[in-house]
Amino acid sequence: MKSRKRAVALSGTTLLASALLMSTASAAHAIPDNCTTQVAGSTVSSHCASGTGEHQVAVTVLHVNPAVGYVYNVGPWQPAGVASTATLPPGTIVSLRVNRR
């Protein structure tokens, strides 16, 4: 009977310790912050100054040819501190944003 009580106490202590460690663990990545976008000629870019995750520039354009309609383009995922760039299709920019993860 004593060994059963010890086993219960030990497993309870293990569960409590695990719960405490899980609640105090920090996130593996901080979402990039202080992000800006820029349009230069036929290129769009995003730059995030802080954080440890990744960001990506994304643009939606209403194409100059009405038959084409909306065109969507994205840049590569880049770490904070490195610019993500994409080609700007011809037309009017409808949306220019930064995806972050």
N, C-alpha and C positions, 0 to 999 in steps of 0.2 A: 504494500500500500504506500509506503514511503517513497519508493522509486516512482510510482505513478504521480504523486504530488510534485516530486522534483521535475519530472518530465513536463507536467503542465506549467509549472512555474518557469522552467527554462524556455518553453515555446512561447509563453506570454511575454517574457522579457525580450526574446528575439523579435517578436512581432512589434513590440513597442519601439525597440531600437531601429528597426527597419522603417517604421512610420516616421520617426523623428528625422532620420537621414533623408528620406524622400521629401519631406516638407521643407528642409533647409537647402536642398540641392539647387544650384543656379541653373538657368536656362543655358543650353549649349550655344545658342546663337542669339544675339540681340539684333532685332530688325534694324536695318540701316535707317539713319535719320539725317536731318539737315540736307534733304535732297533738292536739287534744282534741275530744271530742263533748259535746253538751249536749241534754237533753230539757226543753222548757219548754211545758207545756200540750199543744197539738196540733201542735207544731213540733219538729223535730230539726235540729241544726246541727253543723257542724264548723268548726274554725278551726286553721290551721297558722301558727305564728309565724315560721318561717324557711324558706329555700329560694326558688328562682325558678321552679319548675314550677307545676302546678295540682293542686287537690284537689277532692273531691266527697263529700258525705255520702251514705251509702246505708243504708237501713233495711229489714229484713224483719220483718213482723208476722203473727202468727196471728190472723186476723180474728175478731171477736166472733161472727159468723155462721158456724157450722161448714161450711155449704154453700159458702162463699166460699173457705175454706182460707187459704193463705199469700198475702200481698200484699207487693209489693216496690216501694219508691219511692226515687228519687234526687233530689238537688239539682243545680243547675247547676255546671259546672266553674268554679272561681274561683282567682285567683292567691293565693299565700301572703299572709297579712295581711288577707284579705277572707273573711268567713264564707260558707259554702255552706249553704243552708237548704232543707228539704223538709217537706211536710205529713205528719203522722203519722196513718196510718189507724187506725180504732178497733180495739183488740185488744191482744194481749200482744206486746211486742217480743221477737223471737227473736234478732235480730242487728242491731247498730248499729256501722257501721264507716266508715272513711275510705278512699276510693279515691284514689291518688296517681299522677301522671304527670309 
